[in-house]
Amino acid sequence: MRKHVAIPLAAALLPALLLSLAAFARAASCDDVSYDQLKARFQQRYAALSSLKQQGKAGETSEGWVEAVKDEYQSARADSQRDVRQFLQEENDDRKLLYCKIAKDQGATESAVAQRNARRNFDNAGPDEYLKGSDGKWVKKKDRSGK
């Protein structure tokens, strides 16, 4: 009877394990990836990320990350290959590597680099895009006229 329980359990855990291994394989540390590699990966995701933001499914946080605005959006499709959860995880994994590289180059902390990036992303967010403040609440950005 144990064999019957072990197989479904292993099958259920396999996707999570594979995703974890894939994320680890992308780069174990920021020393293992170049700025050019990161730039190429950000560019590949740019259109889909912009679309998710414009649809109100994803937004920028005050800590420099991108998150789904509502939990129910996590399982929506981000593109032809990934759901929103996986897509945003890849974006944040690469942001973490970028923040690490910049912090090492500038003698700063990763947190300080992330917060600088968050401020820039808040300033550059389009009207009606969602931003998550330090209070943890999502708000829609108003257009430049304040409307």
C-alpha positions as CSV (number, residue, x, y, z in Angstrom):
1,M,0.0,0.0,0.0
2,R,2.9,2.4,0.6
3,K,3.9,2.2,-3.0
4,H,0.6,3.6,-4.1
5,V,0.9,6.6,-1.7
6,A,4.6,7.3,-2.6
7,I,4.0,7.5,-6.4
8,P,1.3,10.2,-6.3
9,L,3.2,12.1,-3.7
10,A,6.4,12.1,-5.7
11,A,4.4,13.1,-8.9
12,A,2.8,16.0,-7.0
13,L,6.2,17.2,-5.7
14,L,8.1,16.8,-8.9
15,P,6.9,20.1,-10.6
16,A,7.9,22.2,-7.6
17,L,11.3,20.5,-7.4
18,L,11.9,21.1,-11.1
19,L,11.0,24.8,-10.8
20,S,13.4,25.1,-7.9
21,L,16.2,23.4,-9.7
22,A,15.5,25.6,-12.8
23,A,15.7,28.8,-10.7
24,F,19.0,27.5,-9.1
25,A,20.4,26.6,-12.5
26,R,19.7,30.1,-13.9
27,A,22.5,31.5,-11.6
28,A,23.7,30.4,-8.2
29,S,25.0,33.9,-7.4
30,C,25.3,37.3,-9.1
31,D,28.9,36.5,-10.0
32,D,27.6,33.7,-12.3
33,V,25.7,36.0,-14.6
34,S,26.7,39.1,-16.6
35,Y,24.8,42.4,-17.0
36,D,24.3,41.6,-20.7
37,Q,22.7,38.2,-19.8
38,L,20.4,39.9,-17.4
39,K,19.5,42.7,-19.8
40,A,18.6,40.1,-22.5
41,R,16.3,38.3,-20.0
42,F,14.6,41.5,-18.9
43,Q,14.1,42.5,-22.6
44,Q,12.5,39.1,-23.3
45,R,10.0,39.6,-20.6
46,Y,9.4,43.3,-21.1
47,A,6.3,43.2,-23.4
48,A,4.6,40.6,-21.3
49,L,5.4,42.4,-18.0
50,S,4.1,45.7,-19.4
51,S,0.9,44.0,-20.5
52,L,0.4,42.4,-17.1
53,K,0.8,45.8,-15.5
54,Q,-1.5,47.6,-17.9
55,Q,-4.2,44.9,-17.3
56,G,-3.9,45.5,-13.5
57,K,-2.7,41.9,-12.9
58,A,0.8,42.8,-11.7
59,G,2.4,45.9,-10.1
60,E,5.6,47.3,-8.6
61,T,6.3,47.2,-4.9
62,S,8.1,49.7,-2.7
63,E,10.7,47.1,-2.1
64,G,11.8,46.8,-5.8
65,W,9.8,43.6,-6.7
66,V,6.9,42.9,-9.0
67,E,3.9,41.0,-7.6
68,A,0.5,39.8,-8.6
69,V,-2.0,42.4,-7.5
70,K,-4.5,39.7,-6.5
71,D,-3.9,36.1,-5.6
72,E,-6.4,35.0,-8.2
73,Y,-4.1,36.4,-10.9
74,Q,-1.2,34.0,-10.0
75,S,-2.6,31.2,-12.2
76,A,-3.5,33.4,-15.2
77,R,-1.3,33.1,-18.2
78,A,1.6,35.6,-18.4
79,D,2.7,34.4,-21.9
80,S,2.5,31.2,-24.0
81,Q,5.0,29.4,-21.7
82,R,4.3,30.5,-18.1
83,D,1.7,31.4,-15.6
84,V,1.9,34.7,-13.8
85,R,3.4,33.1,-10.7
86,Q,6.3,31.6,-12.5
87,F,6.8,34.6,-14.8
88,L,7.0,37.0,-11.8
89,Q,9.3,34.7,-9.9
90,E,11.7,34.7,-12.9
91,E,11.5,38.5,-13.1
92,N,12.2,38.8,-9.3
93,D,15.0,36.2,-9.4
94,D,16.7,38.3,-12.1
95,R,16.1,41.5,-10.2
96,K,17.7,40.0,-7.2
97,L,20.8,39.1,-9.3
98,L,20.9,42.6,-10.7
99,Y,20.6,44.3,-7.3
100,C,23.4,42.0,-6.0
101,K,25.7,42.9,-8.9
102,I,25.0,46.7,-8.6
103,A,25.4,46.5,-4.8
104,K,28.8,44.8,-5.2
105,D,29.9,47.3,-7.8
106,Q,28.8,50.4,-5.8
107,G,29.6,49.2,-2.3
108,A,25.9,49.4,-1.3
109,T,23.4,47.0,0.1
110,E,21.1,45.0,-2.1
111,S,18.2,46.6,-0.2
112,A,19.3,50.1,-1.0
113,V,19.7,49.3,-4.7
114,A,16.2,47.6,-4.7
115,Q,14.6,50.7,-3.0
116,R,16.3,53.0,-5.6
117,N,14.9,50.9,-8.4
118,A,11.5,50.8,-6.7
119,R,11.4,54.7,-6.6
120,R,12.4,54.8,-10.3
121,N,9.7,52.2,-11.2
122,F,7.1,54.1,-9.2
123,D,8.0,57.4,-11.0
124,N,7.9,55.7,-14.4
125,A,4.7,53.7,-13.8
126,G,1.9,54.5,-16.2
127,P,-1.5,55.8,-15.3
128,D,-3.7,53.2,-13.7
129,E,-0.8,50.8,-13.0
130,Y,-0.8,49.4,-9.5
131,L,1.8,50.2,-6.9
132,K,2.2,48.6,-3.5
133,G,3.3,51.0,-0.8
134,S,5.3,50.2,2.3
135,D,2.0,49.8,4.1
136,G,1.3,46.7,1.9
137,K,-1.7,48.3,0.1
138,W,-2.1,48.4,-3.6
139,V,-3.1,51.8,-5.2
140,K,-3.7,52.8,-8.8
141,K,-1.3,55.4,-10.0
142,K,-3.0,58.6,-11.1
143,D,-2.0,60.3,-14.4
144,R,0.3,63.3,-14.2
145,S,-2.6,65.7,-13.9
146,G,-3.8,64.0,-10.7
147,K,-7.0,62.6,-12.2
